[in-house]
Amino acid sequence: MNSHGLAGDKKGFMVLMLTAMLVGVVLASMLVPAAAGEVRFGKNVRVGGHDFSNQTFDRKHRAKIYLYNQKPRREGCVWRKDGHGGRVKVCHLQRK
């Protein structure tokens, strides 16, 4: 067997190993549960200069905060339904 044939065998082995590793990573990621995140704002939390202290947001209670350089048309915060059984706090705020 010449050296050219041996290099082809090594390349095939490497491709097989990389494929096996990729399949392993994909299977492992499927077994890990999705991270359920929750954000709890503590004392003195400000977003764009506005106070958001002591509020908790998770997948059922979310927030969308829009910051504007000028005064927005609909200034303030409103709770709205998100269509998936949760609520969204929509805030249109001017930067301070």
C-alpha positions in Angstrom: 0.0 0.0 0.0 1.4 3.4 -0.9 1.3 6.5 1.2 -1.4 8.1 -0.9 -3.9 5.3 0.0 -3.0 5.5 3.7 -3.8 9.3 3.7 -7.2 8.6 2.2 -7.9 6.1 5.1 -6.9 8.7 7.7 -9.2 11.3 6.1 -12.1 8.9 6.1 -11.5 8.0 9.7 -11.4 11.7 10.7 -14.7 12.4 8.9 -16.3 9.4 10.6 -15.0 10.6 14.0 -16.2 14.2 13.5 -19.6 12.9 12.4 -19.9 10.7 15.5 -18.9 13.7 17.7 -21.5 15.9 16.0 -24.2 13.3 16.5 -23.2 13.0 20.2 -23.4 16.8 20.8 -26.8 17.0 19.1 -28.2 14.1 21.2 -26.8 15.5 24.4 -28.3 18.9 23.7 -31.7 17.3 23.1 -31.6 15.6 26.5 -30.8 18.8 28.4 -33.9 20.6 29.5 -34.6 24.1 28.2 -33.5 26.9 30.6 -36.6 28.5 32.2 -35.4 32.0 32.9 -36.8 34.6 35.3 -35.5 38.1 35.8 -36.0 39.7 39.2 -35.1 43.4 39.3 -33.9 44.4 42.8 -33.4 47.8 44.3 -32.5 50.9 42.3 -32.9 49.3 38.8 -33.3 51.9 36.0 -33.9 51.4 32.3 -33.4 54.6 30.3 -33.6 56.6 33.5 -36.9 55.1 34.6 -37.4 53.1 37.7 -38.1 49.3 37.2 -37.2 48.2 40.8 -38.8 45.1 42.4 -40.4 43.7 39.2 -40.3 40.1 38.1 -40.5 39.0 34.5 -40.7 35.4 33.2 -42.3 33.6 30.3 -45.9 34.4 31.4 -45.1 38.0 32.4 -42.8 39.7 29.9 -41.7 43.3 29.1 -41.1 45.2 26.0 -39.5 48.5 26.7 -39.1 51.1 23.9 -36.8 54.0 24.6 -37.0 57.2 22.5 -34.8 60.3 22.3 -37.9 62.5 21.9 -41.2 62.3 23.7 -43.1 59.3 22.4 -46.7 59.5 21.2 -48.0 56.9 23.7 -45.9 57.6 26.7 -46.2 55.2 29.7 -46.6 51.5 30.3 -49.6 49.3 29.6 -50.2 45.5 30.3 -51.4 43.6 27.2 -52.2 40.0 26.3 -49.6 38.3 24.2 -51.9 35.7 22.6 -50.2 32.7 24.3 -51.8 32.9 27.7 -49.3 35.5 29.1 -49.1 39.2 29.6 -46.7 41.8 28.2 -45.8 45.1 29.8 -45.4 47.5 26.9 -43.5 50.7 27.8 -42.9 53.7 25.6 -40.5 55.9 27.5 -38.3 58.9 26.8 -34.6 58.6 27.8 -33.8 60.8 30.8 
